[in-house]
Every structure is written in C-alpha cells, then in structure tokens.
Amino acid sequence: MTGVMTGALRRVQIGNALSAFGSGFTLPYMFVYVDEVRRLGSMTAWLVFTLFALSALAVLPFTGRAVDRFGPRPVLVGGSVTAAVGALGFGLATTTPLVLLGSFVFGAGVTTVQPALATMIVRCTTKARRAHAFAVQFTLINLGMGIGALIGGQIVDTARPVTLELLFAIEAAMFLVLAAITGTVRVPALRDSADAAAERSRSDFRTLLQDKGMVRLSVLAALIFFACYGQFESGVAAYATGTVGISPSALGFGLGVNTFAIVLLQMVVVRITARYRRTTAVIATGAVWLGAWAAAGVAGLFHGSSGAAVGAMMTTYALFGVGEALLAPTLGPIVADLAPAHLLGTYNAAFALVKQTAIAIGPAVGVLLVGSGLSPLYLLVMAASTVLIAVLAVRLRAVLTPLQDNAPETVRPSLVVAERVPVHAA
C-alpha cells in the first residue's frame, strides 16, 4: 500500500476504535437505563431495542446509494453526527416518546456509519491487505467495547441518573471524535472501468439481487448473525442465568472471556485463514459454534454454582470468540470482491441491512424459547443453525470465483507481488 493509503487507513481504524470505546459505555446498560433508572418499564425498553434495529430498515437502503454517489467520507461524518445527537438525546430523555425518538435517531446514525466505514476500509487497502484490515477493525471494536464496558461499569449507579447521562454524553463525544478524525481523511480515488461507468445509470439493487454470489452470501450472513450475534447478549444470557443458573458476575466474566479470545487469537487466525479459502473459514466457524452450543448443553446438566457448569459456559463464550475471529477476515472481503466498484456502498449497505435484521430477530426467538421453558429446543435450533451455516458455505463456494474465495493458487502470487511493491509506489 502507498503511504497515503496507510495513513488514511490508520486514521479510520483509530476513529473506529474510539467510537467502539464509547459504545461500550452504554450498550450493556440501555435496558437498565430505560427500565430502572427512568422507570419507563420493560416494554418501553423492549421498544427501544426494536426501534434501534428498525432504524436500519429506514436508512440503509438510502445509505448505500449515498456512499456510491457522494463517497463514504461525507456519509460517515453525517452518520457520526446523527449518532452523537441520538446518543445525547437518548441519555437526557425522561419520557417514553423522547426515549423512543432518541433510540431511533441513535440507531439510524450507527447503522449509517457501518457501511461507510466498510467502504472506506476497502478504498484504503489493496486486495492483499484487505482481510488483515477487516480483522484489525473487528479486534479494535471488541477491545474498545470491552474496555468501555469495564470502565462504564465502575461509573454507572442506577440510583444516580446523572451517571448514566454521563455515559451517553461520553458516547456522543466519541462519535464526534470519529467524525473529526475521518472527516479530513484523503480517501483514494475510485478506480472504475469504462464499462462499469457506463452502467451507473441502470445499476442499483436490481444488480445486487441478480448477483447469485451476493444473494447466497446474504442468506448465509443472516443465519450467522441470527445464530451467534443475535443470541450472544439475549438468548445465551437468558439460558445461562435462567436455565443453568450461573450468577450475573459469572456471566460478565464470560463476556470478558469472549473478548479476550478474540483479541488474543485474531492476528494469529488472520494469518492462518490467508492460506485457505474463505468458505473454508466459514465452514470451520460452523463446526466451532456447534461445539459452543454443545458446551452450553453440558452446562445445563449441572447446577449453576458448580465449577462444571461455570466452566462449560465459559467454554461456550470462548468458542464463540474463536468463530468470530474466523469470520472477521472473511465476510467483509467477500462483499468487497463481489461488488462492482461503483456499487461498493450499495453492497456494504445491503450486507449491513441483513446483519441488523438478523440481530433484531435473533433475540426475540432466543428469549421466547428460553423464557417459555423450551431450553432443549432452543439448543437444538441453534445447533442445527450452525450445521446449516456449513452447508450454505459449501453452496456459496460453488458461485464464487477463485479470487473471491481466496483460493490458495490465486493468493500466493499476489502476496509475493504485494511484498515487493515499494512503499512510495502509486
């Protein structure tokens, strides 16, 4: 990569880490804030998360087109400012309408930022370094949120609303910092072919829907986000505390184990996955997560206070982290390689829309099954989902080109060339 690309990518990653640090202050405490601090009830708290997720449906179809038309930088700055306004408004709201409005604006800003950030990362990297860049992004997000949650936990006091208001003010400030850092980034110019430029006027979501690779990837991604990310802080937490009976402090330790596994393994995993097909990494993720759900089943055979139950749940959280580390350098680069250069924002926005929808549906299914006393069925559904992830990855492989799937025969020559390009090369 050139010096300009490296410097731009570094600034994007720093801003991304700081915004994740701010999110760690608030996301774990949003339910408690609405239900206990503002005393607006659990139903309002549920509506907060629903509106936060639904905001993605409202803004993402337009976000992708805006990124493709105006570039990722102005969209990222606009999304960051919107998120800051929403976070601050949410933190200061004392009535149900204002809390719900703040949640929607907050969610709209956050979901606007995601595809813009992904597009900036792609534009600031070469194909040979793209997987590494996405892996670093994922690591910094987890590290930032983990540290933020740890510090936020020492500040929050449900008897003092001002402490929660402070946390949301800090998050708003971090989004403004993201806007300031990325707002002056020199994003490398888009290299577009004459044929692609000629198709701009007729290329939109119809082009995406006709792309078999992107359609199959979207179905696969929906299942991935439903079966892991959509369960992590909802269904799994409800199962661990309600069915297994482990303490909330042990649950918090499990979240720390997950973050530690990702931070510890991510850079090692990205080197390993660089030598294999991306679909192989997804298949491996399905196998690892099947082990995670099996460990959760074992935990249910013991009493929550026993070392065996706690150890099995910690294993579950650690294995989730291993799977997440496998996916970090995989999904984003596949989207980037599938997308025509002039539709990169649209493809990233569509992927983010699939992600947010699955994450919204996942908790509803998980909490419903566990709360209804159907924990064995819950584990069975999730285990079956991980098996289906592997099956869908095999189907995706059939429609990807060797380059899109990172086939070894296409990667090794490009890596050698990349290593020999001078730093000052154009």
N, C-alpha and C positions, 0 to 999 in steps of 0.2 A: 504493500500500500504506500501511497505517497505521504509526505509529511502533512499535507493539508487534510487528507482523509483521516490519518491517525489522530491529529489534533481535534478534528471535528467529532470523531467517534468517542474520544476520551471525554469531551465536554458533555456529550449526550449521555454517556454512562454515569458520569458524576451527578448530573441532574436527575437521572432516573433513580439512582441510589438515595438521594436526598428526599425525593418525593415518596419513595417506599418507606423511608425512615419516618416521615410524617404520617403515613397511613398506618404504620404500626402503633402509633399513639392512640388511634381512635377506633379502628375496625373491630378489635376484640371487645370494645366497651359500648358499641352503639345500642345493642339491645338493652343492656343495663341502664344506659343513659336515658332512653325513652321510657322504659317500664318503671324503673325505681327512682331515678333522680327527678325526672319531670313528672312522674306519676301519671302517665298518659295511658297505661295499660299495655298488656302483652299483644292485644290485637293491633293497636297502633304501631307497636314495634314490628310486628309481622308485616304490616302495610309499608313500613319504612323500607324494609329489605325488598319487598315486592316492587315498589316504585323505583328503587335504586337499580334493580335489574331491568325493569320495563323501559327505563330511560334509554337503554341501549337500542331497543327496537325503534325508538323515536329518532335518534340522532345518527346511528351508524350508517343507514342507507345513504345519507347525505354526506357523511364524513369522508367516505371513500372517494366520492366524486370530487369533493373539495380538495382533497390531497392531490388527486390526479390533475386537477385544473390549476390550482394555485401553489402547489408544492407542500411538503409536510411541515415546514417551519411555521408559517402563519397559522395553520390549523392547530399545531401543537401549542403555540402560545395562546391562542383563543381558548382551547380546551383547558389549559392550565389555569388561566384566569377565571374561567367559569367554575372549575372545581374549587378554586380558592374561595370564590363568592359563596358557593353552595356549602362548603365546609364551615365557613364562619357563620353563615345564616342558620345552618342546622344547629350549631353549638349555642347560639343565642336564642333560639326559638323556645317558647314556653307553651304554645298552644298546638293542638293537633294539626290544623291547616298549615301553620308555618313550618312545623317539623316535616310534614309530608312534602311541602314545596321545596324546602331545603334539601331533602333527600333526593328529590327528582333532579334538581339543578346540580347537586353534588355528583350524582351518578352520571348525568349527561356529560359533565366535564371530564370525569375519569375515563369513561368509555370513548370519548373523543381523542384523548391523549394516546390510548393504546395503539391504534393503527398508525397514527402519525409517528410515534416513536419507532415502531417496527419498520416503517418505510425509511426513516432517517438512518437506522442501523444498516439497512440493505444498501442505501445510496452511499454510505460512508465506508463500505467494505468491498473487498473482492470476493469472488466465489470461494476461493481457497480459505479465506479467513472468516467467512460468514457464520459457520457453525460455532466457532470459538466466540465470536461477538455475542451471539444469542445466549450461549452458555454463561458468559460473564454477566450479561444482563440479568439472567434468572438468578444467578448467585447473589448479585448485589441486591436484587429485590428481596430475596429471603433474608439476607443478612441485615439489610436496612429495616425490614419489618420486624425481625426478631429483636434487634436492639431497641427499636422504638417501643415495641410492646413491653419489653423488660423495664425500660425507664418509665413508660406510661403507667405501668402497674404500681410503681413506687409513688407516683403523684396522685393517682385517682383516689378519691374519697367520696363515696356515694352520699355521705351526709353533708358534703360541701359542694354544691353545684358549680362553684367557681373553678374547682379543679378540672372538671370536665370541659368547661368553657375554655380553659387554658389549653387543654389538649387539642381541641378543634381549631383554636387560633394558631397553634404551632403547625398543624397540618396545612392550614390555609397559607401560612408563611412559606412552607416548604414548596407548595405548588407555585407560588410567586417566584421563588428561587429557581425552580425548574424553567419557568417562562423566561427569566432573566438570563440564565445560562445558555439555553438553547435558542433564544431569540436572535442572537447575533452569530450563530454557527453558520459557516460557509458550507452549505450542502453541495457536494459535487454535482455538476450539471448532468441531467438525464441524457444518456446515450440512446437515442431512439432511431430505429431504422426507417427508411423512406416508406416501406410497406406498412409498418405499424402506424406511422404518422398519417398515412392515407386512410387508415381505418378508424381514426379517432372519432369521426363524426357518427359512426354507426356501432361503436363498441361500448357496451355498458354491461349491466348484469346479465343480459341475454348471452353475451360472450362467455361469462363465467358459468352459467348454467349449462352451456353446451360443452364445457370442458370436463370430460369424464374424470380426469385425474383430480380436479378440484372438488367435484361433487363427491367422489368417493372419500377424499381426504376430509371433507366436511362431516360426512356421516361418521367416519372413524373418530374425528376430533370430538364430535358431540358425545359419543359414548365414553371417550376418555375423560372428558370434563364432568360428565354425569357420574361416572363410577369412582372417581377419586376426588377431584377438587370440589365437586358438588356435595360430597359426603364428609369431607375432612373435618369441618367445624360444626357439622349438624348431625347427620346420621351416626357417624362414628362416635362423636362425643356423647350423643344420647345413648348409644349402645354401651359405651364404656362405663358411664356413670349410672345409667338406669338398669341395665341388664347384668353387666359384670359387677358393678358396684364399687369401682375404684373411686378414690377421693378426687375432688376438684384439683387439689395440688398435684396429684399424680398425673392427672390429665394435662395440666400445664407443663409438667416435666416432659410428657410425651410430645407436645408441640415443639419443645426445645430439642428433643432427640431428632425429630424430623428435620428441623432447620440445620442442626449440626451435621446430620448425614449428608444433606445437600451441599453445604459449604465445604465439608471435608472431601467429598468424592467428586464434585462437579468437574474440576480441571483434570482429574485423572480419567474420568469417564469420557470427556470430550476427546481425549487423545485415543482412547480405545475405539470409540464409535467412528472416528475418522477413517478407520481401516475397514469398515464394514458398510453394507447397505443400510440406508436409513430405515427401511421397513424391517430389517433385522432387529434394530434397536427397539422399534415399536413392539415387535413380537416378544422380545425379551422383557419389555415392560409388562406386557400381559402376564407373562409367567411369574415375574416378581410380585405383581399385585395379587395374583392368585395365592401366592404364599402368604401375603399380608392378610388376606381375608381368612385363610386357614388358621393363621395365628390368632386372629380375633375369635374364631370359633373355639379354639383351645382355651382362650381366656375365659370364655363363658362356662367352662366345665369346673372352674374353681371359684372360691369365694373372693370377693373384691379386695379384701385386706391381705390376702395371701401373696407371697412373693411370686408364685407361679402365675397368678392372674395378672399382676402388675407387669411382670417380665414379658408375658405374651403380648400384652397391649403395647408395651414399649417396642417390641419386635415389629408389631403391625405398623407403628408410626415410622420406624426406621426403614422398613421395606417400602413404604410409600415414598419416602425420600429418595431411595435408590431408583425407583421407577421415574420419579420426577426428574432426577439427574439425567437419566437416559433420554428423556423426551426433550429436554431443553435445547440441545444442539440439533434437533431433528425436525420438529414440526414447522418452526419458523422458516428455516432454509428451504423446505419443500414448497411452502407457499410462495416464497420469493422466486424459486426456479420455475414454478408453474405459471406465474403471472407474466403476461406481456408487459414490457417496460412501461407503457403508457397507462396500464391498468393496475399498477402495483398497489396504489392506495385502495382501490376497489376490492382487490383480493384480500388485502390485510383487514379491511373493514368487515368483509363477509366472514372471515375467519373469527374476528373478534365477536361478531354477532352470534355465531354458532356457540362460541365459548360462553358468552354471557347468558344465553338462553338455557344451555345445559346446566350451568351453575345455578340458575334460578329454579329449574325443575328438580334438580338433584336433592336439595334439602327437603322439599315438600314430600317427595317419595320416601326418603330415608326416615325422616321424623315420623311420618304417618305409619310406616310399618313397625318401627320400634315402639312408638307410643301406643300402638294397638296390641302390643304383646306378641307380635309376629317376628321376633328377632331371628329365629331359624330361617324363615322365608326371606328376610332381609339379607342375611349372609348368603343364601343360595342365589338370590337375584344378582347380588354384586359379584359373586364368584363366576356366575355364568356370563356376566358382562365382561369380565377380564378375559375369558376364553374367546368371546366374540371379538374382542379387540385384536387378538392374534389372527383370527380368521379374516377380519376386514383388512388387516395389514397385508396379508397374502394377496387378497383381491386388489388392493391398491398397487402392489408391486407389478401386477400384470399390465397396468396402464401407464406406468412411469417410464421415462427413458432412463438409460443407464446413468446419465449425468444427473437427472433429477433425483435418482435413488442413491446417488453417491457410490455407484458400483466401483469396486477397487481398481478395475482396469482403466477407469476414466479419472480417478482421483490422483493416483501416484504421479503420473506425468505432470499434472497441473501443480501439484505441491512442489515438485522439483523446480519447475519454472518460477513459481512464486518466490522460492527461496533465493533465486539468483537475480531477481529484479532489483536494481539499485533503489535505495530509499528515495532518491530525488527523481525517479523516473516518472513520466507523465502517465 
